[in-house]
Amino acid sequence: MTSYIVRDNRNLRFSVFCLFFAGVLIASTCGMLKSLDSSVARGSHSQIPVQEKALSASAFINSIGVNTHLSYFDCTYGNFALVKQEVRSIGIRHLRDGIHLQDSAYNAKLYDRWIELGRLGIRFDAVVDPRNQLGPVTPALLQHIEQLAGNTIESFEGPNELDISGMADWVAVDRDYQKDIFSSVQSLPAPRPLVIAPSLAFVNNGKAFGGNVGAFDEGNLHPYPAGKMPSVVFSEQLELARTVFGDKPIAITESGYHNAINDLRDQPAVSEPAAAKYIPRLVLENFTKQIARTYLYELFDVRPDPGFARNAMHWGLVRADGTEKPAFVAVKNLIQELNDIAEPKPPFEFSWTLSDSNPAIHHLLLKKSNGLFDLVLWQEVSSYSRGLRGDQENPAVETMLIMGKKARRVTLFEPVLQEAPLKRYADAMSVRLSIPDHPLVVEIEPE
């Protein structure tokens, strides 16, 4: 990774919108994605429940990752006890970080951190970049890195945003380096890590990069909503995505919101309360679009910036002083409420509708291995005014959830507001809902 260089160029993404890519999820979940339209809740002015096929709650939880900078020993990440504490607390199982090699003492200091987090069940997407002075990419190099990291690497990713590196020949470097990564991984003993395509800061530069489809298992996007609501990044450029990635699954290895509300030079900020609404919606929206994994940018604010004037210092879920932002708590609660470690068993279908919906209501229907269904609903509307630089209040949508069969138990959660259940109902065929502009989790135990 190029760390501060990439972050200081975040303004380059201000006008960049994400590719909408209609790929498939990783093999473990692709069979569950047929005939899904999760973007708008059904049943506008209808009383007839409609059957829908649920996705795996375990797959959704595994679709959430977060970026870290474990090699930043002289900033917030230098407090590894805090890093370990917060990684364990939030419940995210997948981290993205860069590969760096120096002498044996440095390597041991850095990769002992990877190993320690690996003991918590964490697995890494490891970015392999020519600017990190790694030398030629060979099977021996990648095997050495895997050994240093204690076999915690689940994927190797190509160079990070070379299109803004200033290299005149970045396209050739990117393509050749990626081919070396892919061929080297194929020479490793099974089970081999996945290979993720190089990332680009500007989506349009994919035209220059071309269709290097044979050199990766998953495509790669860096869509930043630029202070807007999460769904805006999926509005265009499907054909461009196909040109670059073919029919491969897609990983989003960076996306998120910063809170430097007094930095007016670069990508617009959102307030911490607005980020707490947007970031859970971001991972939900991406999963409904069949994105294999979304790595939020990033776990910690790198350094203190009390004036909130430097966006590079405010992308974290945790502040530089170690205190958790509302977005951290919201993601933690969402994971806790939807958490599962096994794939569900059939039947996957659940019948439901809303008595009086509107097009702003989006949803995701999940099933857990214990047989419970989780219907997540939210208003996909702006929660922050970029022009007024302030939070935007949105009244809840009042509606009735009508189910096809009686539920033994229905429990409501609002992860942004609290960890504890909001309400409980027993032996219900219908439940009155107030759907906010942040996730409302409706946990349903069928009879």
C-alpha positions in Angstrom: 0.0 0.0 0.0 1.1 3.6 -0.5 -0.4 4.7 2.8 -0.2 8.5 3.2 0.4 9.1 -0.5 -2.9 7.4 -1.4 -4.8 9.1 1.4 -3.5 12.6 0.5 -4.8 12.0 -3.1 -8.3 11.2 -1.9 -9.6 14.3 -3.7 -8.9 12.5 -6.9 -11.9 10.3 -6.1 -14.4 13.1 -5.6 -16.0 12.7 -9.0 -15.5 8.9 -9.3 -18.6 6.8 -9.1 -18.4 3.0 -8.6 -19.0 0.4 -11.3 -22.2 -1.5 -10.9 -21.0 -5.1 -11.6 -23.5 -8.0 -12.0 -21.0 -10.8 -11.1 -21.5 -13.7 -8.8 -20.4 -14.1 -5.2 -17.7 -16.5 -4.1 -18.4 -20.1 -4.8 -19.8 -20.8 -1.3 -22.7 -18.4 -1.8 -23.2 -18.1 -5.6 -26.0 -20.6 -5.6 -28.1 -18.5 -3.3 -28.2 -15.3 -5.4 -30.7 -16.2 -8.1 -33.6 -13.9 -8.8 -32.7 -11.4 -6.1 -34.0 -7.8 -6.2 -33.0 -6.5 -2.8 -32.8 -2.8 -3.7 -36.5 -1.9 -3.0 -38.8 -3.4 -0.5 -41.9 -4.9 -2.1 -45.5 -4.6 -1.3 -46.3 -0.9 -2.0 -50.0 -0.7 -1.0 -50.3 -4.5 -1.1 -51.5 -6.9 1.5 -50.3 -10.1 -0.2 -47.0 -11.5 1.1 -44.4 -12.3 -1.7 -42.0 -15.2 -1.4 -38.3 -14.3 -1.4 -35.2 -16.4 -1.2 -32.9 -15.5 1.7 -29.2 -15.2 1.5 -26.7 -16.5 4.0 -26.2 -14.4 7.2 -22.7 -16.0 7.5 -21.8 -15.0 4.0 -22.9 -11.4 4.7 -20.8 -11.2 7.9 -17.9 -12.6 5.9 -18.4 -9.9 3.3 -17.3 -7.2 5.8 -13.6 -6.3 6.0 -11.6 -3.3 7.1 -8.3 -1.7 6.1 -5.4 -1.5 8.6 -1.9 -0.1 8.6 0.0 -2.4 11.0 3.3 -1.2 9.8 2.6 2.4 11.0 4.5 1.9 14.3 4.7 5.7 15.0 1.0 6.5 15.1 -2.3 5.1 16.4 -1.6 1.7 14.9 1.6 1.6 17.0 -0.5 0.8 20.1 -1.0 -2.9 19.2 -2.8 -3.7 22.4 -5.4 -1.2 21.3 -5.5 -2.6 17.7 -6.0 -6.1 19.0 -8.7 -4.9 21.5 -10.7 -3.1 18.8 -10.4 -5.8 16.2 -11.7 -8.3 18.7 -14.5 -6.0 19.8 -15.9 -5.1 16.4 -16.2 -8.7 15.2 -14.8 -8.1 11.6 -12.9 -11.2 10.5 -11.1 -9.8 7.4 -8.3 -7.2 7.3 -6.6 -5.6 4.3 -3.0 -4.5 4.7 0.2 -4.0 2.7 3.2 -6.3 2.5 6.5 -4.7 3.6 9.9 -6.4 4.0 13.0 -5.1 5.6 15.5 -6.9 8.0 14.7 -9.8 10.2 13.9 -7.7 13.3 11.5 -5.5 11.4 9.8 -8.5 9.7 9.4 -10.2 13.1 7.9 -7.1 14.7 5.4 -6.5 11.9 4.3 -10.1 11.1 4.1 -11.1 14.7 1.1 -8.7 14.7 -0.4 -10.6 11.8 0.1 -13.9 13.6 -1.4 -12.5 16.9 -4.5 -11.3 15.0 -4.6 -14.6 13.2 -5.1 -16.3 16.6 -8.4 -14.3 16.8 -9.5 -15.9 13.6 -8.5 -12.9 11.4 -7.4 -13.5 7.8 -5.7 -10.9 5.6 -5.9 -9.6 2.1 -2.2 -8.8 1.4 -1.4 -6.0 -1.0 1.7 -6.7 -3.1 3.0 -3.4 -4.6 6.3 -2.7 -6.5 6.7 0.6 -4.6 7.4 -1.4 -1.4 10.8 -2.6 -2.7 9.9 -6.3 -2.5 11.9 -7.3 -5.5 10.8 -9.7 -8.2 7.5 -11.5 -7.4 8.2 -15.2 -7.3 6.6 -18.3 -5.7 9.5 -18.3 -3.2 8.8 -14.6 -2.2 5.1 -15.2 -1.7 5.7 -18.4 0.2 8.2 -16.5 2.4 5.6 -13.9 3.1 3.0 -16.5 4.0 5.4 -18.1 6.4 6.3 -14.8 8.0 2.5 -14.1 8.4 1.8 -17.4 10.0 -0.4 -18.6 7.1 -3.0 -15.9 7.8 -3.2 -14.7 4.2 -6.4 -15.5 2.4 -5.8 -13.4 -0.7 -2.9 -11.6 -2.5 -3.9 -8.3 -4.1 -2.2 -6.5 -6.9 -0.7 -2.9 -6.8 -2.7 -0.2 -5.1 -3.9 2.6 -7.4 -0.8 2.8 -9.7 -2.9 5.1 -12.0 -2.2 8.0 -9.6 1.4 7.0 -8.8 3.0 9.3 -11.3 4.6 6.4 -13.2 4.6 7.1 -16.9 4.5 3.4 -17.6 2.0 2.4 -14.9 -0.1 0.3 -17.2 2.7 -2.0 -18.2 4.0 -2.2 -14.6 0.5 -3.0 -13.3 -0.2 -5.7 -15.9 3.3 -7.4 -15.6 3.3 -7.3 -11.8 -0.2 -8.7 -11.6 0.7 -11.6 -14.0 3.7 -12.4 -11.8 1.5 -12.4 -8.6 -1.0 -14.7 -10.3 1.4 -17.2 -11.7 3.4 -17.3 -8.4 0.2 -18.0 -6.4 -0.6 -20.9 -8.8 2.7 -22.5 -7.9 2.0 -22.4 -4.2 0.8 -25.5 -2.4 -3.0 -25.9 -2.1 -5.1 -24.5 -0.6 -3.9 -21.4 -2.4 -4.9 -17.8 -1.5 -7.2 -16.0 -3.9 -5.7 -13.3 -6.2 -7.4 -9.9 -6.4 -6.9 -7.5 -9.3 -5.0 -4.3 -8.9 -7.0 -1.3 -7.7 -7.5 1.9 -9.6 -8.2 5.4 -8.2 -10.0 6.4 -11.4 -12.5 3.9 -12.8 -12.1 5.2 -16.3 -8.4 4.2 -16.3 -9.6 0.6 -16.5 -9.8 1.2 -20.3 -6.1 1.7 -20.4 -5.5 -1.3 -18.0 -7.5 -3.5 -20.3 -8.9 -7.0 -19.7 -6.2 -8.8 -17.8 -8.9 -11.3 -16.8 -6.7 -14.3 -16.6 -4.5 -12.8 -13.9 -6.9 -12.6 -11.0 -9.8 -14.5 -9.3 -11.7 -11.4 -8.3 -12.0 -7.9 -9.7 -11.3 -4.8 -7.5 -13.0 -1.5 -7.0 -12.4 1.6 -4.9 -15.7 3.4 -4.9 -16.0 6.3 -2.5 -19.4 7.9 -2.2 -17.9 11.4 -1.7 -20.2 12.2 1.2 -23.3 11.0 -0.6 -25.6 8.1 0.4 -24.0 4.7 -0.3 -26.2 3.6 -3.3 -25.0 6.5 -5.6 -21.8 4.6 -6.5 -23.7 1.9 -8.4 -25.5 4.0 -11.0 -23.3 3.7 -14.1 -20.5 2.0 -16.0 -21.5 -1.7 -16.1 -20.0 -2.2 -19.5 -16.7 -0.7 -18.4 -16.7 -3.2 -15.5 -17.2 -6.1 -17.9 -14.4 -4.8 -20.1 -11.9 -4.9 -17.2 -13.1 -7.8 -15.1 -15.2 -10.0 -17.4 -17.6 -12.2 -15.3 -15.3 -12.5 -12.3 -16.6 -11.7 -8.8 -15.9 -8.3 -7.4 -14.2 -7.2 -4.2 -14.3 -3.6 -3.0 -11.0 -3.2 -1.2 -11.5 0.4 -0.2 -14.6 2.4 0.5 -15.9 4.7 3.3 -16.4 8.1 4.7 -14.2 10.6 6.5 -15.2 13.0 9.2 -12.8 16.0 8.6 -15.8 18.4 8.4 -13.5 21.5 8.1 -11.5 20.2 5.2 -13.2 21.9 2.2 -10.4 21.2 -0.3 -11.0 17.5 -1.1 -13.7 14.9 -0.9 -16.6 16.1 1.2 -16.9 14.9 4.8 -19.9 13.6 6.7 -20.4 14.0 10.4 -19.7 11.1 12.8 -23.5 10.5 13.4 -24.1 10.5 9.6 -21.2 8.0 9.1 -22.8 5.7 11.7 -25.9 5.6 9.4 -24.1 5.4 6.1 -21.4 2.8 6.8 -23.7 0.0 7.8 -25.8 0.8 4.8 -22.7 0.7 2.6 -21.9 -2.9 3.4 -25.6 -3.9 3.1 -26.0 -2.1 -0.2 -22.8 -3.7 -1.6 -23.9 -7.2 -0.5 -27.2 -6.8 -2.3 -25.2 -5.9 -5.4 -23.3 -9.3 -5.1 -20.0 -7.7 -4.0 -17.9 -10.5 -2.7 -16.3 -8.4 0.1 -16.2 -4.7 1.1 -13.1 -3.5 3.1 -14.0 -0.3 4.9 -11.4 2.4 4.9 -10.2 2.3 7.7 -10.0 1.0 11.3 -8.2 3.9 13.0 -7.7 7.6 12.5 -4.0 7.7 11.9 -3.0 10.8 13.9 -4.8 13.5 16.0 -6.2 16.4 14.1 -8.4 18.3 16.6 -9.3 20.9 14.0 -10.9 18.3 11.7 -9.1 20.0 8.8 -7.1 17.1 7.2 -9.2 14.3 5.8 -6.3 11.9 5.8 -6.5 11.8 9.6 -10.2 11.0 9.9 -11.2 7.9 7.9 -11.1 5.6 10.9 -13.9 3.8 12.8 -11.9 4.6 15.9 -10.5 8.1 16.8 -6.8 8.7 17.2 -7.2 8.9 21.0 -8.6 5.3 20.9 -12.2 6.1 21.5 -14.8 4.4 19.3 -16.8 6.5 16.8 -20.6 5.9 16.5 -19.9 4.1 13.2 -17.7 1.6 15.0 -20.5 0.9 17.5 -23.1 0.6 14.7 -21.0 -1.9 12.7 -20.2 -3.9 15.8 -23.9 -4.1 16.8 -24.9 -5.0 13.2 -22.4 -7.8 13.2 -23.4 -9.0 16.6 -27.1 -9.1 15.7 -26.6 -10.9 12.3 -23.6 -13.0 13.3 -23.4 -16.6 12.2 -20.5 -19.0 11.5 -22.3 -21.7 9.4 -24.3 -21.9 6.3 -28.1 -22.1 6.7 -30.1 -25.1 5.6 -33.3 -25.0 3.4 -35.9 -23.9 3.2 -34.5 -20.5 2.3 -37.8 -18.9 1.2 -39.8 -16.5 3.3 -43.0 -14.7 2.4 -43.5 -11.1 3.4 -44.6 -7.7 2.3 -45.0 -4.1 3.6 -48.5 -2.6 3.7 -47.5 0.8 2.6 -43.9 1.0 1.4 -42.1 3.6 -0.7 -39.2 3.4 -3.2 -36.7 4.7 -0.6 -37.0 1.5 1.5 -34.2 -0.9 0.7 -33.8 -4.4 2.2 -31.7 -7.5 2.6 -33.2 -10.9 3.7 -30.9 -13.2 5.4 -31.2 -16.7 7.0 -29.1 -18.1 9.9 -28.0 -21.6 10.5 -30.3 -21.8 13.5 -33.3 -21.3 11.3 -34.0 -17.6 12.1 -34.6 -15.1 9.3 -33.2 -11.5 9.5 -35.0 -8.9 7.4 -32.9 -5.8 7.4 -34.7 -2.6 6.2 -33.5 0.9 5.8 -34.4 4.2 4.0 -31.8 4.8 1.3 -31.9 8.6 1.6 -29.5 11.4 2.3 -28.6 11.6 6.0 -26.2 14.5 5.6 -26.4 17.7 3.7 -23.1 18.4 1.9 -24.3 21.9 1.0 -25.3 22.9 4.5 -22.6 20.7 6.1 -25.0 19.3 8.7 -27.0 16.2 9.6 -30.3 15.7 7.8 -33.3 14.5 9.8 -35.5 12.0 8.0 -38.8 10.9 9.6 -39.3 7.1 9.9 -41.6 5.4 7.4 -44.6 3.9 9.2 -45.7 0.6 7.7 -46.9 -2.9 8.6 -44.8 -6.0 8.0 -47.2 -8.7 6.9 -45.9 -12.3 6.9 -47.1 -15.3 4.9 -47.1 -17.5 8.1 -47.3 -16.8 11.8 -44.0 -16.2 13.5 -43.3 -17.7 16.9 -41.3 -14.6 17.7 -40.3 -11.3 16.1 -37.5 -9.1 17.6 -36.6 -5.6 16.4 -33.1 -4.2 16.6 -31.6 -0.8 15.6 -27.8 -1.2 15.6 -27.1 2.5 15.2 -29.0 3.3 18.4 -28.4 0.4 20.8 -27.2 -3.2 21.3 -30.3 -4.4 23.1 -33.5 -5.4 21.3 -35.9 -2.5 20.6 -39.1 -4.5 20.8 -40.3 -8.1 20.9 -43.6 -9.7 19.6 -44.9 -13.3 20.0 -47.2 -15.3 17.7 -47.5 -12.6 15.1 -48.7 -12.5 11.5 -48.0 -8.8 11.2 -45.8 -6.3 13.0 -45.9 -2.4 12.9 -42.6 -1.0 11.8 -41.0 2.5 11.8 -38.2 2.2 9.2 -35.5 4.8 9.8 -32.6 6.0 7.6 -30.4 3.4 9.2 -30.7 -0.4 9.4 -33.7 -1.9 11.2 -33.1 -5.6 11.9 -36.3 -7.7 12.1 -35.4 -11.1 13.5 -38.1 -13.7 12.7 -38.4 -17.1 14.3 -40.9 -19.1 12.1 -43.3 -21.5 13.6 
